Structures are given as structure tokens and as C-alpha cells.
Amino acid sequence: MTDTGPASTDGAAQTVADTALSVPGVAELHGGQFGEVGTYLPGKRITGVVLDETSCAVHISVKYPANVLTVAEQVRQAVGQVVDVPITITVGDVVVDGDGDGDGDSAEIFEERN
């Protein structure tokens, strides 16, 4: 569980989440391998954002075929407009739309070679 610090970070964590999700190429916020990445607030949890007084971590899933590095840098720049602490962006997954199972999760990408 993540300690979010004082109440002033409560609204900021939601703002960070909304800002990251607004960047083209971001499919969703990523909760980590075991769902450990998140900010816990009274009555809710913001998945994919850990924010305190000294740092901000944002974990995202990127939509294929977007450039992972470009999307991560765009998220860093956008989030940098709303927080004044060092920001770490982690890409936890690449998501393929229409992977056939209808659940929006990641799919393996195969390249056929002749």
C-alpha cells in the first residue's frame, strides 16, 4: 500500500491520472504486475499513479503501434505541467486493439518472415 502523504496530494493524484490518460497513445494506466502501483485515497484507489511530496511515478500501457518512447516522453511532459517533483514513467504493457478476445488486454505480436 502506498502512503499518499497529506490531503493536498489527493486531488493531484487524480489530476496526474487524468493528464496521463489524455496523451495520445496511452491505452490505460497500468497497476503493475501484482496491482501494487496505485495511490490509495479515502474510498477509492487511483491505479497506475504513485505521488508523494518528493516524486511522481506513472505506469502506463501504450496502444500499439504507437512509439513507446515518444508516448512516455509526452506523458512526462504533460504530467510535468501539473506536478513539481521528479517524474518516472514506466511502460508496463503494449496493448493491441482488436486482439480478438474483446477484453482490451495485451496480445502477442508475431512477425512473419519469409
Secondary structure by P-SEA (a helix, b strand, c coil): ccccccccaaaaaaaaaaaaaacccccbbbccccccbbbbccccccccccccccbbbbbbbbcccccaaaaaaaaaaaaaaccccbbbbbbcbbbbcccccccccbbbbbbbcc
